[in-house]
């Protein structure tokens, strides 16, 4: 059947059955005759056909053993609602010529959709020909190659087939992110040891990896990221925490933002202290950190000399803040300047609104805090414990509470 494409948006396809021998003119006459006046002037078939809003009715019919069957196609340029009304009206036809008959609608097809598919397929073919001939715009060449490399490098890890970078299987450290798009964005900037959890139900493979590798969690700066982070902290063994800026997703971050976030990652112990997380809800850390960095710790112990007897004057302050997660700032003469919460130390030091020589707090000294304290001119940090400090400047002294006993 030939359908006029110039007036067609939808195509009504019906099936015809008649108890007798009928021909095409009988079918067309029945359609016009039995729908006349049924749908009002606006949907009168003759008027619709004259105005071009309905195409020519195409009929295929054949007879066998005294009965007729066939197909009726009616092109329509009406909207979908009006076309559906017209299709329903066809099913009211009960006679064709002298015979009892039945017309049932099989489908209303959107002709434009098939055209769209044809356009897409042709466009893909044309694009392929252009690329094959080297006609790609130079501005898009690097992005295209990078995207192709990303897709080739991303792998599936473990039984859960988690999206992962190619180095996850062999690297000593891994970065846990939320989804496949995050892995792809990190791959874009050469970071190949990321693996996605794909939801808040943490897979066993992630838990196992976290026990074997140095593990950094890198999550979005929104509520979803916080929920996944909380779940990971409670079910896996995490070494560091990095988070995207507020209301930013890892998959959207630029290279500069990603590198800054990873450089500013917070050690597990400090994160627990800063955000006052209930340690009882977290899994026991099975010595992974101590096993992986024994040489660093020895170096720190060598660089941190035992404190002289004059440091015992800090004992009274320690006794007052012990167990309260507070911090006290002293000037070079030992006079109290300020008191704040442990988790707010970095903000206070960053503000520059102090002249602190010594900071005493109920918490853990980390590399990040050391760096901030040095920039702020602090000479001594006194805390419950000193974590691994790979880079210890000579301008600052680190003292643990055990050193003061």
C-alpha positions in Angstrom: 0.0 0.0 0.0 1.2 3.5 -0.8 0.7 6.1 2.0 0.9 9.8 1.2 3.7 11.0 3.6 2.9 14.7 3.2 -0.3 14.5 5.3 0.6 11.7 7.7 1.4 12.0 11.4 -0.4 8.8 12.5 -1.5 5.7 10.7 -4.6 3.8 11.8 -4.3 0.1 11.0 -7.5 -2.0 11.2 -8.4 -5.6 10.5 -11.6 -6.4 8.5 -13.7 -9.6 8.7 -16.9 -10.0 6.6 -19.4 -12.9 6.3 -19.5 -12.7 2.6 -17.7 -11.6 -0.5 -16.9 -7.8 -0.4 -14.6 -5.6 -2.5 -12.6 -2.4 -1.8 -15.4 0.1 -2.9 -17.8 -1.7 -0.5 -15.3 -1.2 2.4 -14.6 2.5 1.6 -18.4 3.2 1.2 -19.1 1.5 4.5 -16.6 3.7 6.3 -17.9 7.0 4.9 -21.5 6.0 5.1 -21.7 4.6 8.7 -19.5 7.3 10.3 -21.3 10.2 8.6 -22.8 12.5 11.3 -21.5 10.2 14.1 -18.6 12.5 15.1 -20.0 15.9 14.3 -18.9 18.3 11.6 -15.3 18.7 12.9 -14.5 15.0 12.4 -16.6 14.3 9.3 -14.5 12.0 7.2 -15.3 13.6 3.8 -14.5 17.1 5.1 -11.3 15.8 6.7 -10.2 14.2 3.4 -11.0 17.3 1.4 -9.0 19.5 3.8 -6.0 17.1 3.7 -6.2 16.3 7.4 -6.9 12.7 6.5 -5.2 10.8 3.7 -6.6 8.3 1.2 -8.1 5.2 2.7 -6.1 2.1 1.5 -7.8 -1.3 1.5 -6.5 -4.7 0.9 -9.2 -7.4 0.9 -9.4 -11.0 -0.2 -12.2 -13.7 -0.2 -12.1 -17.4 0.5 -14.9 -19.9 1.1 -17.5 -17.2 1.0 -15.8 -14.9 3.6 -13.6 -11.9 3.3 -10.7 -10.6 5.3 -8.4 -7.7 4.8 -6.6 -4.7 6.1 -7.6 -1.0 6.1 -5.1 1.8 6.6 -6.1 5.4 7.2 -3.4 8.1 7.3 -4.2 11.0 9.7 -2.6 14.4 10.3 -5.0 15.1 13.2 -3.6 15.2 16.8 -3.4 11.9 18.7 -6.7 12.5 20.6 -8.7 13.2 17.4 -7.0 10.3 15.6 -8.0 7.9 18.5 -11.6 9.1 18.3 -11.6 8.4 14.6 -10.1 5.0 15.1 -12.7 4.1 17.7 -15.5 5.2 15.4 -14.4 2.7 12.8 -15.1 -0.2 15.2 -18.8 0.8 15.2 -19.1 -0.4 11.5 -21.1 -3.6 11.5 -21.9 -4.1 7.8 -19.9 -3.8 4.5 -22.1 -4.0 1.4 -24.8 -6.6 2.1 -22.7 -8.6 4.6 -22.3 -8.5 8.3 -18.8 -7.3 9.1 -16.4 -6.4 11.9 -13.6 -3.9 11.9 -11.1 -3.9 14.8 -8.2 -1.5 15.3 -4.8 -3.2 15.6 -2.7 -0.1 16.2 -2.2 3.6 15.8 1.3 4.1 14.7 3.3 7.3 15.0 4.7 7.6 11.5 7.1 10.3 12.6 8.9 8.0 15.0 9.9 5.6 12.2 11.1 8.7 10.3 13.1 9.8 13.3 14.7 6.3 13.5 15.6 6.5 9.8 17.1 10.0 10.3 19.2 8.8 13.2 20.5 5.7 11.4 21.3 7.8 8.3 23.0 10.5 10.4 25.2 7.8 12.2 26.2 6.5 8.8 27.1 9.9 7.5 29.0 10.7 10.6 30.9 7.5 10.4 31.9 8.3 6.8 33.1 11.8 7.8 35.2 10.4 10.7 36.6 7.7 8.4 37.7 10.3 6.0 39.4 12.4 8.7 36.9 15.2 8.6 36.4 15.7 12.3 36.7 19.3 13.6 40.0 19.7 15.4 38.3 21.2 18.4 36.5 17.9 19.0 39.3 15.5 18.2 40.9 15.4 21.7 37.6 15.1 23.5 36.5 12.3 21.2 39.8 10.3 21.7 39.7 10.9 25.4 36.1 9.6 25.6 37.0 6.5 23.5 39.9 5.8 25.8 37.8 6.2 28.9 35.2 3.6 27.6 38.0 1.2 26.7 39.7 1.5 30.1 36.7 1.2 32.4 36.3 -2.4 33.7 34.0 -4.5 35.8 35.2 -5.6 39.2 34.2 -8.6 41.2 31.0 -10.7 41.3 28.9 -7.5 41.5 30.6 -6.2 38.3 31.3 -2.8 39.8 32.5 -0.1 37.5 36.3 0.4 38.1 39.4 1.8 36.7 42.0 -0.6 35.2 44.5 -0.2 38.1 42.0 -1.2 40.9 43.1 -4.9 40.7 46.8 -4.2 41.2 47.1 -0.8 42.9 48.1 -0.5 46.6 45.5 2.2 47.1 41.9 2.6 45.8 39.4 5.5 45.6 35.8 4.6 46.4 33.3 6.8 44.5 29.5 6.6 44.1 28.8 5.7 40.5 30.0 4.8 37.0 30.0 8.5 35.9 32.4 9.4 38.8 34.8 6.6 37.7 34.7 7.9 34.1 35.4 11.5 35.2 38.4 10.4 37.2 39.7 8.3 34.2 39.4 11.5 32.1 42.1 13.1 34.3 44.3 10.0 34.5 43.1 8.6 37.9 42.8 4.9 37.2 42.3 3.3 40.6 38.7 4.4 41.4 35.8 1.9 42.0 32.1 2.7 42.3 29.8 1.3 45.0 26.7 1.9 42.9 24.3 2.7 45.8 24.2 2.6 49.6 24.2 -1.2 49.9 27.9 -1.7 50.0 29.1 -4.8 48.1 31.3 -7.4 49.7 34.0 -6.8 47.2 34.3 -3.2 48.4 34.5 -4.3 52.0 37.2 -6.8 51.1 39.2 -4.3 49.1 39.1 -1.8 52.0 40.8 -4.4 54.3 43.6 -5.0 51.8 44.3 -1.5 50.3 44.9 2.0 51.5 41.3 3.3 50.9 40.1 6.8 50.2 36.3 7.5 50.0 35.5 10.3 47.6 31.8 11.3 47.6 29.5 14.0 46.3 29.0 17.2 48.3 25.3 16.5 49.0 23.1 14.5 51.2 23.4 11.4 49.1 27.2 11.5 49.4 26.9 11.9 53.2 24.6 8.8 53.4 27.0 6.7 51.3 30.0 7.9 53.4 28.2 7.0 56.6 27.4 3.5 55.3 31.0 3.0 54.2 32.4 4.2 57.6 30.2 1.7 59.3 30.8 -1.3 57.1 34.3 -0.9 55.6 37.8 0.0 56.7 38.5 3.5 55.5 41.8 5.3 55.7 41.0 8.7 54.2 37.8 10.8 53.4 37.5 13.3 50.6 34.4 15.2 49.6 33.3 17.3 46.7 32.4 21.0 47.4 28.8 21.6 48.6 26.1 20.7 46.1 28.7 19.4 43.6 29.0 15.9 42.2 32.3 14.2 41.6 31.2 13.5 37.9 30.9 17.3 37.4 34.3 18.3 38.9 37.2 19.8 36.9 40.7 18.4 37.1 41.7 21.2 39.4 38.8 20.6 41.8 39.5 16.8 41.9 43.1 17.2 42.7 42.4 19.8 45.4 39.8 17.6 47.0 42.1 14.5 47.0 45.1 16.5 48.3 42.9 17.8 51.2 41.6 14.3 52.1 41.1 13.8 55.9 42.6 10.8 57.7 39.9 8.5 59.2 40.9 9.2 62.8 40.6 13.0 62.3 37.4 12.7 60.5 35.9 10.8 63.3 37.1 13.4 65.8 36.0 16.4 63.7 32.5 15.3 63.2 32.0 13.6 66.6 31.1 10.2 65.1 30.3 7.4 67.5 33.3 5.1 67.2 31.2 2.3 68.7 29.2 2.1 65.5 32.3 1.8 63.3 34.1 -1.5 62.4 37.3 -2.3 64.2 40.3 -1.1 62.2 42.5 -4.2 62.0 45.9 -2.5 62.0 45.9 -1.9 58.3 47.3 1.6 58.7 50.1 0.5 61.1 51.1 -2.4 58.8 51.2 -0.3 55.7 53.2 2.7 57.0 55.6 1.4 59.7 58.6 3.2 58.3 56.8 6.6 58.3 55.8 6.2 61.9 59.4 5.3 62.9 60.5 8.5 61.1 58.0 10.6 63.0 59.1 9.1 66.3 62.7 10.0 65.5 61.7 13.5 64.5 59.6 14.1 67.6 62.0 14.5 70.6 60.8 13.8 74.1 59.4 17.0 75.7 61.4 18.7 78.5 60.1 18.9 82.0 58.7 22.5 81.4 55.9 20.9 79.3 54.3 19.5 82.4 52.6 22.8 82.9 50.1 21.7 80.3 48.8 18.9 82.6 46.2 21.0 84.3 44.8 22.1 81.0 44.8 18.5 79.7 42.9 17.4 82.8 40.2 20.1 82.2 39.5 19.2 78.6 40.0 15.5 78.7 37.0 13.7 77.2 35.3 16.9 76.2 36.8 17.3 72.7 37.9 20.8 73.3 40.9 22.8 72.3 42.8 25.6 74.1 45.1 28.2 72.4 48.0 29.7 74.4 50.3 32.6 73.6 54.1 32.3 73.9 53.9 33.1 77.6 51.4 30.3 78.3 48.5 32.6 78.7 45.1 31.3 77.5 43.9 33.1 74.3 40.9 31.1 73.3 38.9 27.9 73.8 37.0 26.1 71.1 35.9 22.6 69.9 38.4 20.2 68.5 36.6 20.0 65.2 36.8 23.8 64.8 40.6 24.1 65.3 41.4 24.3 61.6 38.8 27.1 61.1 40.2 29.1 64.0 43.8 28.8 62.8 42.8 29.6 59.2 41.0 32.7 60.3 44.3 34.3 61.4 42.5 36.1 64.3 44.8 34.8 67.0 48.5 34.9 68.1 48.7 31.3 69.3 52.1 29.7 70.1 50.6 26.4 71.5 47.5 24.5 70.8 46.3 21.8 73.3 43.4 19.7 72.3 41.5 16.5 73.0 42.1 14.8 69.6 44.7 13.5 67.1 47.4 15.4 65.4 47.3 14.8 61.6 49.4 16.0 58.7 46.7 18.4 57.5 46.5 20.0 61.0 50.3 20.3 61.1 50.4 22.1 57.7 47.7 24.5 58.8 49.3 25.2 62.2 52.7 25.9 60.6 51.1 28.4 58.2 49.4 30.0 61.2 52.7 30.4 63.1 51.9 27.8 65.8 55.1 26.3 67.5 53.6 23.4 69.5 50.7 21.0 69.1 49.7 19.0 72.1 47.1 16.3 71.7 46.0 12.9 72.8 47.8 11.1 70.0 50.0 11.8 67.0 49.1 10.1 63.8 51.5 9.4 60.8 53.2 12.6 59.8 55.3 12.0 56.6 56.4 15.7 56.4 57.2 17.3 59.7 58.6 20.8 59.5 61.4 21.7 62.0 59.5 24.8 63.1 56.8 22.9 65.0 56.9 20.5 68.0 54.4 17.6 68.3 53.6 16.3 71.8 51.3 13.5 72.8 49.6 13.2 76.2 51.7 10.1 76.8 54.8 12.1 76.4 53.7 14.3 79.4 53.2 11.5 81.8 
